[in-house]
Amino acid sequence: MSTPFKPFVAASERLKEFSLGPIIMGVILGILFGASSLYLALKVGMTVSASIPVAVLSITLFKGLSKMFGFRKATILENNMVQTTGSAGESIAFGVAVTMPALLILGYDLDLGRIMTVSILGGLIGVLMMIPLRQALIVKEHGKLIYPEGTACAEVLIVGEKGGSSGKIVFGGFFLGLIYKFFNVGMHLWKDVPEKVFSFFKGSAVSAEVSPELLGVGYIIGLRTAAIMMGGGVLSSFVLIPMISLFGGALTEPLFPAKVLIKDMEIHDIWRNYVLYIGAGAVAAGGIISLFQSLPTIIHGAKSGLKSVMGAKGPVVEKTRTEDDLPISFVIIGTLLMVGALWFAPALHINFLSAIMIVLFGFLFVTVSSRLTGEIGSSSNPISGMTVATLLLTCLVFLAVGWIGPEHRVGALSIAAVVCIAASNGGTTSQDLKTGYLVGATPKYQQMGLLIGAVTSAIVIGYSLKLLNDASTVYSKKVPAYTVNVSELKEKQKVGGPEGRLDSAEYYVYQVTEQSAPEVLAALTPGKYLVNDAGAVTYLVDPGINGSLNKRDDGTSVTKYEAPKARLMSLIIDGILTQKLPWGLVLLGVFLAVVLELCGISALPFAVGVYLPIAASAPIFVGGVVRWLVERKKSVNEAHQDSETGPGILFSSGLIAGGAIAGILLALTQVLEGVAGKMDFSAAMGSLGTSDLFSLVIFLAMAGVLFAIGRRKPE
């Protein structure tokens, strides 16, 4: 007979839990890690779990407040409430970054109302759908579904009751990442992307974005995944681009989808016009393959979820504190309100049928996400594959019923976005509820904290996304001479960013898409333009997210965000609803993913490596190598302990948060008049400021610090 499970805090104990201080701290940390996760997802299309670093910071901050100001010591349940409330930001940030930037590619602006509506509704649906599943997945499947991050977080909370220096490690990583990024990208004391172009092998080059957040990501995901991702970057930079340059250099006409000759293209132009589509096909195929590999779990999870809901009725018994969920009536009423909100929200362009589709897809993929998270953890959860599947099915339904207009593209993307955010937050919610189950938390209080965290993080994430895009948007006057009929244009806009300080006039907005008239496409590339009162095209508005211009007209550099998975979403929508897509390039990527899977290699990280510039994969690979060096002399038990809560992981989490927050603060300086220019000390550094070697030495020194921290024994 098995021994009954006993949580760390017994059900009969009544400790402080749902109090104002932990909720406020959880909201603040959730906003902090949500913003940093958004920044990371826009750069490389991935995030890392925030629960453990939030838990560590909660324990440390409350102990510090107790020593400095005499506040009472926080209970383990209050610290758990902080990590529960704070973890929602990371999951919502991932869902937003994967989907909403596709609006820019589809020809729309990043409307704050639309982003917030999608974020809030998706986050709330993820929590609501998980409430009736808790009993089935967390309680009944205890011992079968391990929920690795949730279990590790519970260990951190329990150990935190005994003291330790884990919080100092996270803070150390945070401030190192913050200061490094400020000196590097803010003050320009050394190059942020050292690069080497090989003249003997035309089209090939290697570069690395020497940033703390990418180094931290590489350490956390480990050498194998980092090496597979780097392999994709090597294929892109040393096989595909040189091959296209070699075979296409002799062409006398542009090769679709480009509009200029290959021989006249720079390396980045070849990547954007051709390799990007190959990578997108590989990412889509890798996501769908991972989804199909999970089909048995999906079917089983869906059945378990339905049984849980159907079995909610029964004799009324008195529940203990640790069995007390929010009532099923709350879930039903909340779901109906979500349907109404989705239907009536004007920014989403969603009808009643679409609202019902969101709820059905949401319940299915929240169930799937929650169960997969329990089996393999958050990192391997194929949220992107679920989103791609949702978008494919939605677009095919729209195509079948003739919904192919511009507003229907926004509707299709909104459906995918809400489902993606719901599935992502559902997985995170299940991890938090597992942590609570192990430490003896009250489920209904956790669920209330998750709802609060989802709403507050969603509001700030919208502003963060718009800030990052606006700060790196380039208004270029280098446009072809072309005149349009202004009587057909209604919307007006002022020039923004640094260019707006020199030009305060208002201009008409003119959108050029792949569906524009042939004579327009012959003169202008698809994108957003500003037209003066006479009809002359005056500015190209190149967005910070998925934009192509890395420099302003005055020569100053700007940071661009590739948002790889958002680009994939836009390709799917355009490819199906407009039936215009370079399918040959996309299918090359699809079968590349198939070949990798047949060879026993996970296609998804490799595909992401192909999709992103090698500059993003290289520092991640370095982080993976540092992790391997740290663990190669450790015992199996020591390596396993470090895999979730060791000093290297905690320090890396700090590097990610510090570097990402610095990136957001530096983006803010771009929209404040004169601030960015006053911070530039590149001239004072002389040749060192432009030296590739000096930049690499500084980056490797930071990697050496990470290695030294990682070699410490976990407490």
C-alpha positions, 0 to 999 in steps of 0.5 A: 500500500502506497504512503499518502502524499503529505505536503510540506505545509499540512492542510490543517495549518493556517499560514498567511498566504493571500496577502497584499505584500506578496501580491504586489511583489509578484506583480512587480516581478511578473512585469519585470520578467515578462518584459525581459521574456518579451525582449528575448522572444523577439530576438531568438524566439524563445523564453526561459521559465521565470518561476525559479528565479522569481521564487529565489528573488522573493525569498531574498527580498522578503528576508532583506526587508525583514532585516532592514526594516523589521518586517515580519518574515514571509511564510513559504506560502507567501513566497509561493504566492509571489512566484505564482503571480509573477510567473504569468508574465513570462508565459504571456510574453512568449505568446505575444512575441510569437504572434502579435508582431506579425501585424507589422508584416501584414501591413498593420500598426501595433495597436495597444488596444489590440495587443492588450485585449489579446494578451488579457483574454488569452492569459485569463482563458489559460488560467480558467481552463486549467482550474477544472484540470487541476484535480486530474493532472496535479492530484490524481496523476501525482507520481506520474506527471513530474512537472520538472520546473514546478517540482524544482521550484518547490524545492527552492521554496523549501530550501529557502526556509533554511536560508542560503545565498541563492538570491545573491547569485541571481542578483549578481547575474542581473547586475552583471547583465545590466551593466554589461549591456549598458556599457556595450549597447548604450555607451558603445565601448565595444562592438556588440556584433563582431563579424568576419566576412570570408573573402575566399568563400563568397557569401560566407560570414560568421558573427556573434551578438555578444550579449549576456541574455543569449549567453544565459539562454545557451547555458540554460538549454545546454550544449546539445540543444545549443549545438543543434541550433548552431548547426542550423546557423552554420548551414545558413551562413556557410552552405545556403547563402554561399550556394545561392550566391554561387548559383544565382550570381550569373542570373540576369533577372531577379529571382522571385521573391526578390526584386533585385539581382542576386549579384547585387545583394549583400549577405543579409539581403540573400538571407532575408529574401531566400534563407528566411523562407527556407527557415520558416518552412523548417520551423513550421515543419519542426513544430508540426512534427513535434505536435504529431509526436505528442498526439498520444499525449494530446488524445489522452490529455483531452480525454482526461480533461473532459472526464475531469469536467464531466466528473465535477458533479457528485456528492458534496463533501467538505474540502480541506484547504489544500483541495479548495479550487475556485468553483466550476460555476466561476469557470463557466461564467468566466468562459462565457464572458470571454466568448462575449469579450472576444466577439464584441472586441472591435480591435480583433475582427472576430465573429461569434463562430471565431470566438467559439473556435478560440474556446474550443481550441483553447480548452484542447491546447491548454489540456495538451500544454498542461499535460506535456508540461508535466511530462517533459517540462516547459522548455520542450512544450511545442506551443509553437506547433500548437499555434501553427496547427491552430492558424493552419486550421483557421486559415483553411476554414476562412479560405473555404468560406471565402473570408480572405479580406484584410480584416480576416487576416487580423481575425485569423491572427487574433484567434491564433494569438489568444490560443497561443497565449492561453496554451502557454499560460495554461502550461505555466499555471499547471507548473505553479499549481504543482509547486503549490500542491507540493508545498501545501498551498491553497489552490483557489488563492493561487488561481486568484493570484494567476488571474491578477498576474495575467492581467497586470503583466498583459497590460505592461507587455503591450507597452513594452512591445510598442516601445521596442518597435517604436524605438528601432523604427527607421523613417528613411527618405531614401525612397523612389520617386513616386506619386499617389492619389491622396484623395484615396488616403484618410489616415495621417501620421507624424514622423516618429523617433529621432527623425521626428525631431527634425520634421514635425509635419503630418503625412498620409499613410500609404500601405503597399502589400503583395496584393497592391497593383502591379504598377505600384509593386514595380516602383515600391517594395511592400511596406508602410510609406508616408506621403505628403499633401502633394501625393509624393512618397516621402518616407519609408517606415521600416519597423523595429520588429522584422524591419530591414534597415539596420541604420538610419539615414544619418548612419547611426545603427539601430537594434532590430528584432527578427521575431522569427516565429511571428514572421512564420505566422504572417507567412502562413496567413499570407500563403493560405489566404492570398495563395501567394508564397515562394512555396519552393523555398518553403518546401526546401525547409520542410524537407530539411526538417524531415531529413533531420527527424529521420536522422534522429535529430530534433528539427525545431532547434536546428530550424530556428538556427537556420531561420535566425542570423548566425549572430544569434546562435553563436553566443547561445552555443558559447553558453552551451559550451560553458555548461558542458565545461561546468558539468563534465567533472561533476557526478550525475547527481550533482549535474542533475541538481544543477539542471534546475536550481544550481548556481549556474542556472540561477546566475544565467537567469539573472544575466537574461533578466539584466540584459533584457531589462537593459535592452528595454531601458536603452530602447527608451533612450531612443525615444527621449530627445538627445539622451542616446547621443549623450551616452555614446562614448565610442569616439573615446575608445578609439580603435578598441571600440571597433575591434572585433577581438576586443569585443570577443575578449570582453564577452569571453570574460563574462563567460568565464565569470559564468563558468566560475559561478557554475562550478560552485556546489549547489546549496 
